Amino acid sequence: MTRFLLSGAAAMALALAPGPALAKRSPETANPTAAAAQAPAAPPQAPATAPQAAPAPQASACDARAATVYFDANSTTLSAESEAALAQTADGPETCAIQSVTVTGFADASGEAAYNRALSERRSAAVRDVLVREGVPREAITVAAHGEVAESADPARDRRVEVQIVMSAAVAQPAAS
């Protein structure tokens, strides 16, 4: 007979395990070979079918969208590349409705705090205007400005505007009578 020494979590798991793990052995289970010879054979069972795999969740076309655009120092001018990125972000499927848009502007830490706050506000407004031009309802847009930040070693990464668009499936409007 082989004995195992269990300690810690393994002993606790075995002690709490349901079933015959710690049950007293009967003479039949003490010698499984003899018990098998004496026990009637169980009827054959049909093979169990493997559980069906759940389909992978499909990415919703109305998932939230996000974009970050960067600016040159002391500038509120968007590059053509940034405008194209904003247009792509705002362009959701016809079956989706924009619920809310958050536009948050930042500036690097160079210059006066009041100037940087105003600069980040103007940057946010420039991004908002592009989104409106792309068909985003102005009333869905919330604009915020944080002014100067020093989140990275590269000040160019701090001169940015972040856009978050929350979309949902469009609800059909009843026809006017």
Buried (B, 14 or more C-beta within 10 A) or exposed (E): EEEEEEEEEEEEEEEEEEEEEEEEEEEEEEEEEEEEEEEEEEEEEEEEEEEEEEEEEEEEEBEEBEBBBBBEEEEBEBEEEBBEBBBEBBEBEEEBBBEBBBBBBBBBEBEEEEBBBBBBBBBBBBBBEBBBEBEBEEEBBEBBBBBBBEEEEEBEBBBBBBBBBBBBEBEEEEEEE
